[in-house]
Amino acid sequence: MNKRRLLIVAAFIALSACGKLGNPLLSASDGQFLRWIAPRNGLAPSCAAALYKPEMFIGQYNGLKFSAKDKISAVSEKQKSECIADLQQRASEIGIEGNITRDHLLDDRVKQRFLALQRG
């Protein structure tokens, strides 16, 4: 019985540690995270906003367009896919360690961190 309890406790501790260490975006410093969510340059909307706050992305995107026909009312799947690829590359460029997966990007805790930083 004691061996079984010990195994259960060890498994629980291991799984708990994996959850905290498993997503590099959650362990990134605030400075790294802020650089990661910022628009790549002044002529691009924030890709992080495309995933976590679409209305912000739409406003930024439309603000960069001069023609009404080029404006959008929703973030397309193509834009989301391009942003996922861009955010994965940027994480590496900024020095966020680890292999950033789609699941890491779509983790609700990452969205909550993004929204908390937007609120100030």
C-alpha positions as CSV (number, residue, x, y, z in Angstrom):
1,M,0.0,0.0,0.0
2,N,2.8,2.4,0.9
3,K,4.5,1.8,-2.5
4,R,1.3,2.6,-4.3
5,R,0.8,5.8,-2.4
6,L,4.4,6.8,-3.1
7,L,4.0,6.2,-6.8
8,I,0.8,8.2,-6.9
9,V,2.4,11.1,-5.1
10,A,5.5,11.0,-7.3
11,A,3.3,10.9,-10.4
12,F,1.3,13.8,-9.2
13,I,4.4,15.9,-8.4
14,A,5.9,15.1,-11.8
15,L,2.7,16.0,-13.7
16,S,2.4,19.3,-11.7
17,A,5.9,20.2,-12.5
18,C,5.3,19.5,-16.2
19,G,2.4,21.9,-16.3
20,K,4.5,24.8,-15.0
21,L,7.6,24.0,-17.0
22,G,5.8,22.7,-20.1
23,N,4.9,26.0,-21.7
24,P,7.8,28.3,-22.4
25,L,5.5,31.3,-22.9
26,L,4.5,31.0,-19.2
27,S,8.0,30.9,-18.0
28,A,9.2,33.7,-20.2
29,S,10.2,36.9,-18.4
30,D,7.8,39.9,-18.6
31,G,10.2,41.7,-20.9
32,Q,10.4,38.7,-23.3
33,F,6.7,38.3,-23.3
34,L,6.1,42.0,-24.0
35,R,8.4,41.9,-26.9
36,W,6.8,38.7,-28.1
37,I,3.3,40.2,-28.2
38,A,4.2,43.5,-29.7
39,P,3.7,44.2,-33.4
40,R,6.8,43.2,-35.4
41,N,7.0,46.7,-36.7
42,G,4.9,49.9,-37.2
43,L,3.4,48.5,-40.4
44,A,2.0,45.3,-38.9
45,P,-0.7,44.4,-36.5
46,S,0.1,42.3,-33.4
47,C,0.0,38.6,-34.2
48,A,-0.7,37.9,-30.6
49,A,-3.8,40.0,-30.8
50,A,-5.0,37.9,-33.7
51,L,-5.1,34.9,-31.3
52,Y,-6.0,36.5,-28.0
53,K,-7.9,39.7,-28.8
54,P,-9.2,39.6,-32.3
55,E,-11.0,43.0,-32.2
56,M,-7.6,44.6,-31.4
57,F,-6.0,42.8,-34.4
58,I,-8.9,43.9,-36.7
59,G,-8.5,47.5,-35.5
60,Q,-4.8,47.5,-36.0
61,Y,-5.0,45.8,-39.4
62,N,-7.8,48.1,-40.7
63,G,-5.8,51.1,-39.4
64,L,-3.0,50.2,-41.8
65,K,-5.3,49.9,-44.8
66,F,-6.3,52.9,-47.0
67,S,-8.9,51.2,-49.1
68,A,-12.2,50.1,-47.7
69,K,-12.1,46.9,-49.8
70,D,-8.9,45.8,-48.0
71,K,-10.4,46.1,-44.5
72,I,-11.5,43.1,-42.6
73,S,-14.3,42.3,-40.1
74,A,-12.8,39.1,-38.7
75,V,-9.5,37.3,-38.4
76,S,-9.3,34.7,-41.1
77,E,-7.9,31.2,-40.5
78,K,-5.1,32.0,-42.9
79,Q,-4.1,35.1,-40.8
80,K,-4.2,33.0,-37.7
81,S,-2.0,30.3,-39.2
82,E,0.5,33.0,-40.5
83,C,0.5,34.6,-37.0
84,I,1.1,31.2,-35.3
85,A,4.1,30.7,-37.5
86,D,5.3,34.2,-36.9
87,L,4.9,34.0,-33.1
88,Q,6.8,30.7,-33.1
89,Q,9.7,32.3,-35.0
90,R,9.7,35.4,-32.8
91,A,9.8,33.4,-29.6
92,S,13.1,31.9,-30.8
93,E,14.4,35.3,-31.9
94,I,13.6,36.9,-28.6
95,G,15.2,34.1,-26.6
96,I,12.2,32.4,-25.2
97,E,13.7,28.9,-24.7
98,G,11.9,25.8,-25.8
99,N,10.0,24.6,-28.8
100,I,6.8,26.7,-29.0
101,T,4.0,24.5,-30.3
102,R,0.5,25.4,-31.4
103,D,-0.8,24.0,-28.1
104,H,1.5,26.4,-26.2
105,L,0.1,29.3,-28.2
106,L,-3.5,28.3,-27.7
107,D,-3.1,27.7,-23.9
108,D,-5.7,29.8,-22.1
109,R,-3.1,30.8,-19.5
110,V,-1.1,32.5,-22.3
111,K,-4.2,34.4,-23.4
112,Q,-4.8,35.5,-19.8
113,R,-1.2,36.7,-19.5
114,F,-1.7,38.7,-22.7
115,L,-4.9,40.2,-21.5
116,A,-3.5,41.1,-18.1
117,L,-0.6,43.0,-19.7
118,Q,-3.0,44.8,-22.0
119,R,-5.0,46.0,-19.0
120,G,-1.8,47.4,-17.6
